[in-house]
């Protein structure tokens, strides 16, 4: 494991047009109080946060010079889309109801990636308010043309399909231009004659013939007005062979090679039957013919009991290098049990082979590699914030902006976080917005990127009434989380593990473990969550590094996608809650 990385200069600040005074509703100014640095009531102060991830598969799959490791973006980074601008490559992912939305990553070698900004970084751009975690921003697609960057996307339950533009991919990006058509997963294609097209998943003509029956459509985009014009054309109905009832054809992308048009798309749903398929056509509107060797990418035919499986691969996008090589980014998962994982859908990289004029990633029995030869591009230095392999990252909150990996739940309407009133710490105003709501709690999370990981923090917090809680969260959705919290019970300070697992009015938060804490102290408490594949352990220390296990072997599968549902992975978060 490489040495711990300290985040000292934090980049990519949020461009928040939040008008609430002070530090957010219910927050008090964080006062400096000498050496004790105790937090005032209703403010939880975090002195540092450390994430350490170590998966054994990277001990046995070490890259040699000229090789790279998969995934290239570990943790919840689904639905990748990529574009090239000269010698630079840019990649975006889905973020659903998290804010800021649609991270923009930059690389010059396709292996070392650095987040340079986010497409949705202003509350005025999208209303993610009141959405479930797995609604919101689905499957963005990025493109570069004639000096302008474009992202086309669907905001599910929050406006539909839209387009944003920027001259600098780091931002700022424009406000959404709404496109007014049904369906999801749009992407852009720029043809040699200067015309632009949107391709997307939509409903078929007439009633669906079966569950999962969808279609792919194409329509011209007027670049001057940024609106769709002309005829909307159906180019794929159902999938490769509608007689077999293929499901959920989606994530389409068009490319052109040697005068021929290729449509790639995901098929089979986003579970372990997921795949990528290809169609070819002599003209942009078709007719599109499926390749007889489809799918071009899948892991569904491999032994389900193989060690360290990579599964659910699909939703690919291609990019062409200066030497003519084609490479693909796509999503996949790394389950610790059959179709069970907490790390979400991650971004993988593979070289595309062309066989008899068709692109291929894997044959039916070929596994996606953990280690593979690098692209023929000059290797770049490792990024400041690692995204692949085993690593440790420590955030000392010493900058004036949050590190780009921190995510909030939904669109912020108040400023409840603070890095400046007590330099060298992060303060969260405790507010009466619980994790189980669809509001915007005082919550900052970063992705669980390994099957085996430990997160630790040091916190100063003085709950003032029963029900106040602050601490560390393992969070999958408003319906599935663990909260290692310092609170008050019967007027006395306690440390607790609280869990929520399930939906509906009959489901309540459950206190799984509780222990008393010393009274009248202003000393910080350290909190730790350890992920061990299908287990979580929870511990605390009132003296630095003298740990007491509060709860061991908690069931981590309740936060898996298989159990909790949705399209996201687990975030480890800092959270503060004030009882109403």
Buried (B, 14 or more C-beta within 10 A) or exposed (E): EEEEBEBEEBBBBBBBEBEEEBBBBBBBEBEEEEEEBBBBEBBBBBBBBBBBBBBEBBEEBEBEEEBBBBBBBBBBBBBBBBBBBEEEBBBBBBBBBBBBBBBBBBBBBBBBBBBBBBBBBBBEBBBBBBBBBBBBBBBBBBBBBEEEBBBBBBBBEBEBBBBBBBEEBBBBBBEBBBBEBEBBBBBBBBBEEEBBBBBBBBEBEEEEEEEBBBBBBBBBBEBEEBBBEEEBBBBBBBBBEBEEEBBBBBBBBBBEBEEEBBBBBBBBBBBBBBBBBBBBBEEBBBEBEBBEBBBBBBBBEBEEEEEBBBBBBBBBBBBEBEEEBBBBBBBBBBBBEEBBBBBBBBBBBBBBBEEEEBBBBBBEEBBBBBBBEBBBBEBBEBBEBBBBBBBBBBBBBBBEBBBBBBBBBBBBBBBBBBBEBBEEBBBBBBBBBBBBEBBBBBBBBBBBBBBBBBBBBBBBBBBEEBBBBBBBBBBBBBBBBBBBBBBBBEEEBBBBBBBBBBBEEEEEBEBBBBEEBEEEEEEBBBBBBBBBBBBBBBBBBBEEEEBEEBBEEBBBBBBBBBBBBBBBBBBBBBBBBBBE
